[in-house]
Amino acid sequence: MKLFGAIFFSSILGYILLFFNVFGIVIAFGIIAGSLFYGISQLLSIKEKLTMISKHLDLKEEKVEMSDEEIERELERFSKNGG
């Protein structure tokens, strides 16, 4: 529903900006380009945060080798505890 509202609002804003001829087109282009650049910058910041988190987890992660029987026992214990 939010997407529909955003599309509807954008359509109305675009229709209003058409009355301003060239100036309205420049404003509309600025809104679209600004939104795209802001979205890209937000995606890059999320990527940086996820990279830092994954590096942090890789440093703390222990390498554990388990046999098939141990894995089956752990799965049974997990399922019995309601997990």
C-alpha positions as CSV (number, residue, x, y, z in Angstrom):
1,M,0.0,0.0,0.0
2,K,2.9,2.3,0.7
3,L,4.2,1.7,-2.8
4,F,0.9,2.6,-4.3
5,G,0.8,5.8,-2.2
6,A,4.3,6.8,-3.3
7,I,3.4,6.2,-7.0
8,F,0.2,8.2,-6.7
9,F,2.0,11.1,-4.9
10,S,4.8,11.1,-7.5
11,S,2.3,11.2,-10.3
12,I,0.5,14.2,-8.8
13,L,3.8,16.0,-8.2
14,G,4.9,15.3,-11.7
15,Y,1.6,16.6,-13.1
16,I,1.9,19.8,-11.0
17,L,5.6,20.3,-12.1
18,L,4.6,20.1,-15.8
19,F,2.8,23.4,-15.4
20,F,6.1,25.1,-14.6
21,N,7.6,24.2,-18.0
22,V,11.4,24.0,-18.1
23,F,11.8,24.9,-14.4
24,G,9.4,22.1,-13.4
25,I,11.4,19.6,-15.5
26,V,14.6,20.7,-13.8
27,I,13.1,20.3,-10.3
28,A,11.7,16.8,-11.3
29,F,15.1,15.7,-12.6
30,G,16.7,17.0,-9.4
31,I,14.3,15.0,-7.2
32,I,14.8,11.8,-9.2
33,A,18.6,12.1,-9.4
34,G,18.9,13.1,-5.8
35,S,16.8,10.1,-4.7
36,L,18.9,7.8,-6.8
37,F,22.2,9.1,-5.5
38,Y,20.9,9.0,-1.9
39,G,19.7,5.4,-2.4
40,I,23.1,4.4,-3.8
41,S,24.9,6.1,-0.9
42,Q,22.7,4.2,1.6
43,L,23.4,0.9,-0.1
44,L,27.1,1.6,0.1
45,S,27.0,2.4,3.8
46,I,25.0,-0.8,4.4
47,K,27.6,-2.8,2.5
48,E,30.4,-1.3,4.6
49,K,28.7,-2.2,7.8
50,L,28.0,-5.7,6.7
51,T,31.6,-6.1,5.6
52,M,32.8,-5.0,9.0
53,I,30.4,-7.4,10.8
54,S,31.4,-10.3,8.6
55,K,35.1,-9.6,9.2
56,H,34.5,-9.4,12.9
57,L,32.6,-12.7,12.9
58,D,35.3,-14.4,10.8
59,L,37.9,-13.6,13.4
60,K,35.8,-15.0,16.3
61,E,34.5,-18.1,14.4
62,E,36.0,-21.3,15.6
63,K,36.7,-24.1,13.1
64,V,35.1,-27.2,14.6
65,E,35.1,-30.5,12.9
66,M,32.4,-33.0,13.8
67,S,31.7,-36.5,12.8
68,D,28.3,-37.5,11.3
69,E,27.3,-39.2,14.5
70,E,28.0,-36.0,16.5
71,I,26.0,-33.9,14.1
72,E,23.1,-36.4,14.3
73,R,23.2,-36.3,18.2
74,E,23.2,-32.5,18.1
75,L,20.3,-32.4,15.7
76,E,18.3,-34.8,17.9
77,R,19.1,-32.8,21.0
78,F,18.0,-29.6,19.2
79,S,14.7,-31.1,18.1
80,K,13.9,-32.6,21.5
81,N,14.4,-29.2,23.2
82,G,11.8,-27.7,20.9
83,G,14.2,-25.6,18.8
